[in-house]
Amino acid sequence: MRSFLAAFVFALASMAAFADAPVESFADDIARFVAADRAAMPAPGGVVFVGSSSIRFWDTLERDFPFVHIVKRGFGGSTLADATRYADRIVIPYVPSLVVLYAGDNDLAAGHTARQVFDDYVAFVARVRRDRPAQKIAFVAIKPSPARAALTGAARDANERIRRYAERDAGLFFVDVFAPMLGADGTPRTELFGPDGLHLNADGYALWRALLEPVLRRPAK
């Protein structure tokens, strides 16, 4: 019995260490962003795209929105809490006209509930607005994907909570990519994804571009 308990405690400790590991793994990404800023700080008033790999892998981002200055700050595997943790380094210093945030996908995959995802979104908004009270923020809905089809319901729940919250604030926008990425049968559209069934292909990003463009073209007030 003692050996079983010892093994169980060790397993829990190992799991905790693994859960914390991604925070450290982002150090190189953040250091790279900071070094780039030291070399050439982006001009204020641009649009910051921050979040997980769906932002990081958006290779055509600047070409898709040539009418605004893009500051791309995606780091793969990150969560909403990570975006909040590093906001003082990769969001706030740019004095952006708009922040576009995509995160929550990895949160759900890690076992977070829809309510936890919502709370972490609210925490991100609060952190950014602590320094920039009037900051406009657009949240790109958590996408449904074939690889994480089992999480479709949780993503829908989290998105709906965030949508309702954003509707009460004129400076918050909810960009619904969730519904357009579902087929008539209610399952994720496989033609929008690469071979891994998780990351978007060119067609997926083309859809996101079309849905995001009206928000990016919205006149500043």
Buried (B, 14 or more C-beta within 10 A) or exposed (E): EEEEEEEEEEEEEEEEEEEEEBBEEBEEBBEEBBEEBEEEEBEEEBBBBBBBBBBBBBEEBBEBBEEBBBBBBBBBBBBBBBBBBBBEBBBBBBBBBBBBBBBBBBBBBEEBEBEBBBBBBBBBBEBBBEEBEEBBBBBBBBBBBBBBEEBBEBBBBBBBBBBEBBEEEEBBBBBEBBEBBBEEEEEBBEEBBEEEEBBBBEEBBBBBBEBBEEBBEEEEE
